Amino acid sequence: MIEFDHVAIRVHDLEESINFYRKLGYQLQEQFHHDKEYKWATLKLGATRLEIFESLTTESSKIDHIAYNFDHEEEVLSMMNQFGYSKEELDIFYGDLNQKSFFIEDNSGLSIQFIKKHKNQ
């Protein structure tokens, strides 16, 4: 049996990324530097771990997007205000599964999707 463990993403600025993901509710678990190659941090949100690292030798991200579900639209819109987005600026759409959804970007340009949960989820 296998279970999900974590997502690891390469970011442009580790400290800015830690601050970004803290606004989403993540708690910093550990942070360290590895000589001249990279800086690394592990963050946790509930049972989900996110590992972010700033490579000191390369520049690109390796993931298309990370998606989060939400229950309460008012709560997530308030969170988006912390990132400088108003409701009118969010490109809210209904995808193939007819779920309300929108994307923002973190400080490294990684797409973050927010999906309104169906009542039966």
C-alpha positions as CSV (number, residue, x, y, z in Angstrom):
1,M,0.0,0.0,0.0
2,I,1.3,3.5,-0.8
3,E,0.1,6.8,0.5
4,F,0.8,10.4,-0.5
5,D,3.8,11.8,1.3
6,H,4.6,15.3,0.0
7,V,5.0,17.7,-3.0
8,A,8.4,19.2,-3.6
9,I,8.7,22.4,-5.7
10,R,11.7,24.5,-6.7
11,V,11.1,28.2,-5.9
12,H,13.0,31.4,-6.8
13,D,13.2,32.8,-3.3
14,L,12.9,30.5,-0.3
15,E,12.0,33.1,2.3
16,E,9.3,34.7,0.1
17,S,7.9,31.3,-0.6
18,I,7.8,30.4,3.1
19,N,5.9,33.7,3.8
20,F,3.5,33.0,0.8
21,Y,2.6,29.4,2.0
22,R,2.3,30.6,5.7
23,K,-0.5,32.9,4.5
24,L,-2.3,29.8,3.2
25,G,-2.1,28.3,6.7
26,Y,1.1,26.2,6.4
27,Q,3.4,25.9,9.4
28,L,7.1,25.8,9.0
29,Q,8.5,22.4,10.2
30,E,12.1,22.7,9.4
31,Q,14.5,24.8,7.3
32,F,18.1,24.2,6.3
33,H,20.8,25.1,3.8
34,H,23.0,22.7,1.9
35,D,26.3,24.4,1.1
36,K,26.2,26.1,-2.3
37,E,23.6,23.9,-3.9
38,Y,20.2,24.7,-2.3
39,K,18.2,26.0,0.6
40,W,15.2,23.8,1.7
41,A,12.2,24.1,4.0
42,T,9.4,21.6,4.9
43,L,6.0,23.1,5.7
44,K,2.8,21.3,6.9
45,L,-0.9,22.0,6.4
46,G,-3.0,19.4,8.2
47,A,-1.6,16.0,7.1
48,T,-0.1,17.5,3.9
49,R,3.6,18.3,3.7
50,L,5.1,20.7,1.2
51,E,8.8,20.7,0.6
52,I,10.2,23.9,-1.1
53,F,13.7,24.5,-2.1
54,E,15.6,27.2,-3.7
55,S,18.3,25.8,-6.0
56,L,21.4,28.0,-6.1
57,T,22.4,26.5,-9.4
58,T,19.2,26.4,-11.6
59,E,16.2,28.6,-12.1
60,S,13.0,26.7,-13.1
61,S,9.9,25.3,-11.3
62,K,9.1,21.7,-11.9
63,I,5.3,21.5,-11.2
64,D,2.4,22.9,-13.3
65,H,0.1,23.7,-10.3
66,I,-1.0,22.7,-6.8
67,A,-4.7,22.5,-6.1
68,Y,-6.6,23.2,-2.8
69,N,-10.2,22.6,-2.0
70,F,-12.2,25.1,0.0
71,D,-15.6,25.1,1.7
72,H,-16.3,28.7,2.5
73,E,-16.0,31.2,-0.3
74,E,-15.9,34.2,2.0
75,E,-13.0,32.7,3.9
76,V,-10.9,32.0,0.8
77,L,-11.7,35.4,-0.7
78,S,-10.5,37.0,2.5
79,M,-7.3,35.0,2.2
80,M,-6.9,36.2,-1.4
81,N,-7.1,39.8,-0.2
82,Q,-3.9,39.0,1.8
83,F,-2.2,38.3,-1.5
84,G,-3.5,41.5,-3.1
85,Y,-6.3,40.0,-5.1
86,S,-9.8,41.3,-5.1
87,K,-12.7,39.1,-6.1
88,E,-13.1,41.0,-9.4
89,E,-9.4,40.2,-10.3
90,L,-9.8,36.5,-9.8
91,D,-10.7,34.6,-13.0
92,I,-13.4,32.4,-11.4
93,F,-14.5,29.7,-13.8
94,Y,-16.4,26.4,-13.7
95,G,-14.3,23.6,-15.1
96,D,-15.2,20.3,-16.7
97,L,-16.6,19.0,-13.4
98,N,-18.8,22.1,-12.9
99,Q,-16.8,23.2,-9.8
100,K,-16.1,26.8,-9.1
101,S,-12.4,27.3,-9.4
102,F,-9.6,30.0,-9.9
103,F,-5.9,30.3,-10.0
104,I,-3.3,32.6,-8.4
105,E,0.5,32.5,-8.7
106,D,3.0,32.2,-5.9
107,N,6.1,34.4,-5.8
108,S,8.0,32.0,-8.1
109,G,5.2,31.9,-10.8
110,L,3.8,28.5,-9.7
111,S,0.0,28.2,-10.4
112,I,-2.1,27.6,-7.3
113,Q,-5.7,26.5,-7.9
114,F,-8.5,26.8,-5.5
115,I,-11.6,24.6,-6.1
116,K,-14.9,24.9,-4.3
117,K,-15.8,21.5,-2.8
118,H,-19.0,19.8,-3.8
119,K,-21.3,19.3,-0.9
120,N,-20.9,15.5,-1.0
121,Q,-17.0,15.6,-0.8
